[in-house]
Amino acid sequence: MMGEILVADSKNKRIQTFTRRKLFKDSFPTNDEPYSVAVDVHYNVIVATKKKTIEIYRRGGKLINRFSTMPNRDQVRLISNMIQFYFVGQTTSSGKFG
């Protein structure tokens, strides 16, 4: 995942992975339409969705947690443990990476 480009593909409800040379590598489905995507220090993929939820996936696309943007106490602890993450990017309304 280091050096790869992740794209939140809202229309198709998935996260796409590309190499540094912009070659398609793989993708995995999301539960809701992704709005933006980031990666934490453990290389988990964190997805913010248009339904105002947060979905957290392992590298291969396995969902490990999902919650609304109004998390409960346990979810706040999880978020605070993951607070250091790297913003990767989001697509624009025209579908371009920006």
PyMOL CGO cylinders between C-alpha atoms (Angstrom):
from pymol import cmd
from pymol.cgo import CYLINDER

trace = [
    CYLINDER, 0.00, 0.00, 0.00, 2.98, 2.31, 0.44, 0.3, 1, 1, 1, 1, 1, 1,
    CYLINDER, 2.98, 2.31, 0.44, 3.14, 4.64, -2.53, 0.3, 1, 1, 1, 1, 1, 1,
    CYLINDER, 3.14, 4.64, -2.53, -0.16, 3.48, -3.97, 0.3, 1, 1, 1, 1, 1, 1,
    CYLINDER, -0.16, 3.48, -3.97, -3.02, 5.79, -4.89, 0.3, 1, 1, 1, 1, 1, 1,
    CYLINDER, -3.02, 5.79, -4.89, -6.45, 5.10, -3.41, 0.3, 1, 1, 1, 1, 1, 1,
    CYLINDER, -6.45, 5.10, -3.41, -9.57, 6.49, -5.08, 0.3, 1, 1, 1, 1, 1, 1,
    CYLINDER, -9.57, 6.49, -5.08, -13.04, 6.74, -3.54, 0.3, 1, 1, 1, 1, 1, 1,
    CYLINDER, -13.04, 6.74, -3.54, -15.31, 5.64, -6.41, 0.3, 1, 1, 1, 1, 1, 1,
    CYLINDER, -15.31, 5.64, -6.41, -18.71, 6.85, -5.17, 0.3, 1, 1, 1, 1, 1, 1,
    CYLINDER, -18.71, 6.85, -5.17, -20.75, 5.87, -8.22, 0.3, 1, 1, 1, 1, 1, 1,
    CYLINDER, -20.75, 5.87, -8.22, -19.65, 2.23, -8.00, 0.3, 1, 1, 1, 1, 1, 1,
    CYLINDER, -19.65, 2.23, -8.00, -19.46, 2.07, -4.16, 0.3, 1, 1, 1, 1, 1, 1,
    CYLINDER, -19.46, 2.07, -4.16, -15.85, 0.92, -4.05, 0.3, 1, 1, 1, 1, 1, 1,
    CYLINDER, -15.85, 0.92, -4.05, -12.26, 1.89, -3.30, 0.3, 1, 1, 1, 1, 1, 1,
    CYLINDER, -12.26, 1.89, -3.30, -9.83, 1.50, -6.19, 0.3, 1, 1, 1, 1, 1, 1,
    CYLINDER, -9.83, 1.50, -6.19, -6.07, 1.09, -5.83, 0.3, 1, 1, 1, 1, 1, 1,
    CYLINDER, -6.07, 1.09, -5.83, -3.59, 2.28, -8.45, 0.3, 1, 1, 1, 1, 1, 1,
    CYLINDER, -3.59, 2.28, -8.45, 0.19, 2.03, -8.65, 0.3, 1, 1, 1, 1, 1, 1,
    CYLINDER, 0.19, 2.03, -8.65, 2.45, 5.08, -8.71, 0.3, 1, 1, 1, 1, 1, 1,
    CYLINDER, 2.45, 5.08, -8.71, 2.43, 4.72, -12.50, 0.3, 1, 1, 1, 1, 1, 1,
    CYLINDER, 2.43, 4.72, -12.50, -1.37, 5.08, -12.49, 0.3, 1, 1, 1, 1, 1, 1,
    CYLINDER, -1.37, 5.08, -12.49, -1.99, 1.42, -13.37, 0.3, 1, 1, 1, 1, 1, 1,
    CYLINDER, -1.99, 1.42, -13.37, -5.07, -0.23, -11.86, 0.3, 1, 1, 1, 1, 1, 1,
    CYLINDER, -5.07, -0.23, -11.86, -4.11, -2.72, -9.14, 0.3, 1, 1, 1, 1, 1, 1,
    CYLINDER, -4.11, -2.72, -9.14, -7.33, -3.80, -7.41, 0.3, 1, 1, 1, 1, 1, 1,
    CYLINDER, -7.33, -3.80, -7.41, -10.52, -2.62, -5.75, 0.3, 1, 1, 1, 1, 1, 1,
    CYLINDER, -10.52, -2.62, -5.75, -12.92, -3.59, -2.98, 0.3, 1, 1, 1, 1, 1, 1,
    CYLINDER, -12.92, -3.59, -2.98, -16.58, -2.75, -2.37, 0.3, 1, 1, 1, 1, 1, 1,
    CYLINDER, -16.58, -2.75, -2.37, -17.81, -0.39, 0.34, 0.3, 1, 1, 1, 1, 1, 1,
    CYLINDER, -17.81, -0.39, 0.34, -21.14, -0.54, 2.19, 0.3, 1, 1, 1, 1, 1, 1,
    CYLINDER, -21.14, -0.54, 2.19, -22.08, 3.05, 1.38, 0.3, 1, 1, 1, 1, 1, 1,
    CYLINDER, -22.08, 3.05, 1.38, -20.98, 5.54, -1.29, 0.3, 1, 1, 1, 1, 1, 1,
    CYLINDER, -20.98, 5.54, -1.29, -17.45, 6.63, -0.36, 0.3, 1, 1, 1, 1, 1, 1,
    CYLINDER, -17.45, 6.63, -0.36, -16.75, 10.35, -0.18, 0.3, 1, 1, 1, 1, 1, 1,
    CYLINDER, -16.75, 10.35, -0.18, -13.11, 10.39, 0.87, 0.3, 1, 1, 1, 1, 1, 1,
    CYLINDER, -13.11, 10.39, 0.87, -10.44, 7.89, 1.81, 0.3, 1, 1, 1, 1, 1, 1,
    CYLINDER, -10.44, 7.89, 1.81, -7.39, 7.89, 4.07, 0.3, 1, 1, 1, 1, 1, 1,
    CYLINDER, -7.39, 7.89, 4.07, -4.90, 5.35, 5.43, 0.3, 1, 1, 1, 1, 1, 1,
    CYLINDER, -4.90, 5.35, 5.43, -3.83, 5.12, 9.07, 0.3, 1, 1, 1, 1, 1, 1,
    CYLINDER, -3.83, 5.12, 9.07, -0.37, 4.24, 10.40, 0.3, 1, 1, 1, 1, 1, 1,
    CYLINDER, -0.37, 4.24, 10.40, -1.30, 0.52, 10.36, 0.3, 1, 1, 1, 1, 1, 1,
    CYLINDER, -1.30, 0.52, 10.36, -2.34, 0.74, 6.66, 0.3, 1, 1, 1, 1, 1, 1,
    CYLINDER, -2.34, 0.74, 6.66, -6.02, 0.31, 7.47, 0.3, 1, 1, 1, 1, 1, 1,
    CYLINDER, -6.02, 0.31, 7.47, -8.19, 2.09, 4.92, 0.3, 1, 1, 1, 1, 1, 1,
    CYLINDER, -8.19, 2.09, 4.92, -10.55, 4.64, 6.47, 0.3, 1, 1, 1, 1, 1, 1,
    CYLINDER, -10.55, 4.64, 6.47, -13.54, 5.63, 4.33, 0.3, 1, 1, 1, 1, 1, 1,
    CYLINDER, -13.54, 5.63, 4.33, -15.92, 8.53, 4.98, 0.3, 1, 1, 1, 1, 1, 1,
    CYLINDER, -15.92, 8.53, 4.98, -19.22, 7.96, 3.18, 0.3, 1, 1, 1, 1, 1, 1,
    CYLINDER, -19.22, 7.96, 3.18, -21.96, 10.18, 1.80, 0.3, 1, 1, 1, 1, 1, 1,
    CYLINDER, -21.96, 10.18, 1.80, -24.32, 8.71, 4.45, 0.3, 1, 1, 1, 1, 1, 1,
    CYLINDER, -24.32, 8.71, 4.45, -22.06, 10.24, 7.12, 0.3, 1, 1, 1, 1, 1, 1,
    CYLINDER, -22.06, 10.24, 7.12, -20.57, 6.96, 8.28, 0.3, 1, 1, 1, 1, 1, 1,
    CYLINDER, -20.57, 6.96, 8.28, -16.97, 5.89, 8.76, 0.3, 1, 1, 1, 1, 1, 1,
    CYLINDER, -16.97, 5.89, 8.76, -15.92, 2.48, 7.45, 0.3, 1, 1, 1, 1, 1, 1,
    CYLINDER, -15.92, 2.48, 7.45, -12.57, 0.97, 8.38, 0.3, 1, 1, 1, 1, 1, 1,
    CYLINDER, -12.57, 0.97, 8.38, -11.09, -1.80, 6.25, 0.3, 1, 1, 1, 1, 1, 1,
    CYLINDER, -11.09, -1.80, 6.25, -7.99, -3.96, 6.42, 0.3, 1, 1, 1, 1, 1, 1,
    CYLINDER, -7.99, -3.96, 6.42, -5.57, -3.70, 3.48, 0.3, 1, 1, 1, 1, 1, 1,
    CYLINDER, -5.57, -3.70, 3.48, -7.32, -6.42, 1.49, 0.3, 1, 1, 1, 1, 1, 1,
    CYLINDER, -7.32, -6.42, 1.49, -10.75, -4.82, 1.84, 0.3, 1, 1, 1, 1, 1, 1,
    CYLINDER, -10.75, -4.82, 1.84, -12.16, -6.72, 4.85, 0.3, 1, 1, 1, 1, 1, 1,
    CYLINDER, -12.16, -6.72, 4.85, -14.50, -4.45, 6.83, 0.3, 1, 1, 1, 1, 1, 1,
    CYLINDER, -14.50, -4.45, 6.83, -13.33, -4.28, 10.46, 0.3, 1, 1, 1, 1, 1, 1,
    CYLINDER, -13.33, -4.28, 10.46, -15.51, -1.47, 11.82, 0.3, 1, 1, 1, 1, 1, 1,
    CYLINDER, -15.51, -1.47, 11.82, -18.32, 0.81, 10.73, 0.3, 1, 1, 1, 1, 1, 1,
    CYLINDER, -18.32, 0.81, 10.73, -20.07, 3.58, 12.64, 0.3, 1, 1, 1, 1, 1, 1,
    CYLINDER, -20.07, 3.58, 12.64, -21.96, 6.83, 12.18, 0.3, 1, 1, 1, 1, 1, 1,
    CYLINDER, -21.96, 6.83, 12.18, -20.19, 10.15, 12.55, 0.3, 1, 1, 1, 1, 1, 1,
    CYLINDER, -20.19, 10.15, 12.55, -21.81, 10.34, 15.98, 0.3, 1, 1, 1, 1, 1, 1,
    CYLINDER, -21.81, 10.34, 15.98, -19.81, 7.43, 17.51, 0.3, 1, 1, 1, 1, 1, 1,
    CYLINDER, -19.81, 7.43, 17.51, -20.37, 5.87, 20.93, 0.3, 1, 1, 1, 1, 1, 1,
    CYLINDER, -20.37, 5.87, 20.93, -17.70, 5.85, 23.68, 0.3, 1, 1, 1, 1, 1, 1,
    CYLINDER, -17.70, 5.85, 23.68, -15.92, 2.68, 22.47, 0.3, 1, 1, 1, 1, 1, 1,
    CYLINDER, -15.92, 2.68, 22.47, -15.74, 4.03, 18.94, 0.3, 1, 1, 1, 1, 1, 1,
    CYLINDER, -15.74, 4.03, 18.94, -14.30, 7.32, 20.20, 0.3, 1, 1, 1, 1, 1, 1,
    CYLINDER, -14.30, 7.32, 20.20, -11.50, 5.32, 21.85, 0.3, 1, 1, 1, 1, 1, 1,
    CYLINDER, -11.50, 5.32, 21.85, -10.88, 3.50, 18.56, 0.3, 1, 1, 1, 1, 1, 1,
    CYLINDER, -10.88, 3.50, 18.56, -10.75, 6.80, 16.67, 0.3, 1, 1, 1, 1, 1, 1,
    CYLINDER, -10.75, 6.80, 16.67, -8.40, 8.38, 19.21, 0.3, 1, 1, 1, 1, 1, 1,
    CYLINDER, -8.40, 8.38, 19.21, -6.04, 5.40, 18.84, 0.3, 1, 1, 1, 1, 1, 1,
    CYLINDER, -6.04, 5.40, 18.84, -6.04, 5.92, 15.07, 0.3, 1, 1, 1, 1, 1, 1,
    CYLINDER, -6.04, 5.92, 15.07, -5.78, 9.71, 15.13, 0.3, 1, 1, 1, 1, 1, 1,
    CYLINDER, -5.78, 9.71, 15.13, -2.48, 9.76, 13.25, 0.3, 1, 1, 1, 1, 1, 1,
    CYLINDER, -2.48, 9.76, 13.25, -3.37, 8.95, 9.65, 0.3, 1, 1, 1, 1, 1, 1,
    CYLINDER, -3.37, 8.95, 9.65, -2.39, 10.09, 6.22, 0.3, 1, 1, 1, 1, 1, 1,
    CYLINDER, -2.39, 10.09, 6.22, -4.89, 11.79, 3.91, 0.3, 1, 1, 1, 1, 1, 1,
    CYLINDER, -4.89, 11.79, 3.91, -4.79, 10.14, 0.51, 0.3, 1, 1, 1, 1, 1, 1,
    CYLINDER, -4.79, 10.14, 0.51, -7.37, 12.05, -1.52, 0.3, 1, 1, 1, 1, 1, 1,
    CYLINDER, -7.37, 12.05, -1.52, -10.87, 12.23, -2.85, 0.3, 1, 1, 1, 1, 1, 1,
    CYLINDER, -10.87, 12.23, -2.85, -12.54, 12.42, -6.20, 0.3, 1, 1, 1, 1, 1, 1,
    CYLINDER, -12.54, 12.42, -6.20, -14.33, 15.52, -7.43, 0.3, 1, 1, 1, 1, 1, 1,
    CYLINDER, -14.33, 15.52, -7.43, -17.95, 15.52, -8.57, 0.3, 1, 1, 1, 1, 1, 1,
    CYLINDER, -17.95, 15.52, -8.57, -16.70, 15.02, -12.13, 0.3, 1, 1, 1, 1, 1, 1,
    CYLINDER, -16.70, 15.02, -12.13, -14.91, 11.83, -11.03, 0.3, 1, 1, 1, 1, 1, 1,
    CYLINDER, -14.91, 11.83, -11.03, -11.40, 13.29, -11.28, 0.3, 1, 1, 1, 1, 1, 1,
    CYLINDER, -11.40, 13.29, -11.28, -8.86, 12.65, -8.55, 0.3, 1, 1, 1, 1, 1, 1,
    CYLINDER, -8.86, 12.65, -8.55, -8.22, 15.91, -6.74, 0.3, 1, 1, 1, 1, 1, 1,
]
cmd.load_cgo(trace, "trace")
